[in-house]
Amino acid sequence: MSETSAGSSPSQHARLSLTSDLIYKIQLWFHALMTVSYYRYGELGTLLFNIAKSILEGAILYSMFSMAESQYKVLTALFSCVAWCAAWCL
């Protein structure tokens, strides 16, 4: 008897297989985390690295946008001056 005739489609079977595989991998990860101290240090290091990287990226983006904002203000003042001169000369 095929799986489709039993009332479950192949996509449901694949989804159940994927879910059970995911649950097994999560259990394996927790087991390794609790039993191996070097694994804990590695996971902690990865977590701290990602937090620090996100903070650094935020600081870089903030400085880039604040520089762009100040340059935009200077550019706007320059264009308004050019437009005023052009209007005055015409």
C-alpha positions in Angstrom: 0.0 0.0 0.0 1.4 3.4 -0.9 1.7 6.3 1.4 -0.8 8.4 -0.6 -3.5 5.8 -0.4 -3.1 5.6 3.4 -4.3 9.2 3.7 -1.0 11.1 4.1 0.5 13.0 1.2 4.2 12.8 0.4 4.6 16.5 1.5 3.1 15.6 4.9 5.5 12.7 5.3 8.4 14.9 4.3 7.3 17.6 6.8 7.0 15.0 9.6 10.4 13.6 8.7 11.9 17.1 8.7 10.3 17.9 12.1 11.6 14.7 13.7 15.0 15.4 12.3 15.0 18.9 13.6 13.9 17.7 17.1 16.7 15.1 17.1 19.3 17.7 16.1 18.1 20.1 18.9 18.3 17.3 21.4 21.8 16.4 20.2 22.9 20.1 20.5 21.5 20.4 24.1 23.3 17.1 25.0 26.6 18.4 23.6 26.1 21.7 25.3 25.6 20.1 28.7 28.3 17.5 28.5 31.3 19.1 26.7 32.7 22.3 28.3 34.7 23.3 25.2 31.5 23.2 23.2 29.9 25.6 25.8 32.9 28.0 25.5 32.6 27.8 21.7 28.9 28.6 21.7 29.4 31.4 24.2 32.2 32.8 22.0 30.0 32.7 18.9 27.2 34.4 20.7 29.5 37.2 22.0 31.1 37.6 18.6 27.7 38.1 16.9 26.6 40.6 19.5 29.8 42.6 19.2 29.6 42.4 15.4 26.1 43.7 15.4 27.0 46.6 17.7 30.0 47.5 15.4 27.9 47.4 12.3 25.3 49.6 13.9 28.0 52.1 14.9 29.4 52.1 11.4 26.0 52.6 9.8 25.2 55.4 12.3 28.4 57.2 11.5 27.9 56.8 7.7 24.4 58.1 7.8 25.3 61.0 10.1 28.1 62.0 7.8 25.8 61.7 4.8 23.2 63.8 6.6 25.7 66.6 7.3 27.0 66.4 3.7 23.4 66.6 2.4 22.8 69.8 4.4 26.0 71.3 2.9 24.9 70.2 -0.5 21.4 71.6 0.0 22.9 75.0 1.1 25.2 75.0 -2.0 22.3 74.2 -4.4 20.1 76.9 -2.9 23.0 79.4 -3.2 23.5 78.4 -6.9 19.8 78.6 -7.5 19.6 82.1 -5.9 22.6 83.3 -8.0 21.0 81.9 -11.2 17.7 83.5 -10.4 19.4 86.8 -9.6 21.5 86.8 -12.8 18.5 86.0 -15.1 
